[in-house]
């Protein structure tokens, strides 16, 4: 059974930092492209950052220079370090694992940035 369990969300003031974690089980983690997506109320889910199995990272323009995606294959965990947070970063953040036609999602973790 595949599980992606996010943690680390919460309430933070603008300019602050949070680190999200996503612990994966039931998959060969090192083979998957791991990603973070977010969905704000009334908006579509959007890509935040991805990291391939060979650790190539890709970022949405709106987080470049502020967010960093990291993976630890030994711990089957992917992280999202979020710095210089803005109120518009408020959303539910979802972990994603993709390998060819296999696509898994976590349950999401709420991030709220107050002004």
Secondary structure, DSSP 8 states (H G I E B T S, - for coil): --EEEEE--EEEETT--EEEEEEEESS-GGGSEEEEEEE-TTS--EEEEEE-TT--EEE-GGGTTTEEEEEETTTTEEEEEE-S--GGG-EEEEEEEEETTEEEE---EEEEEE-
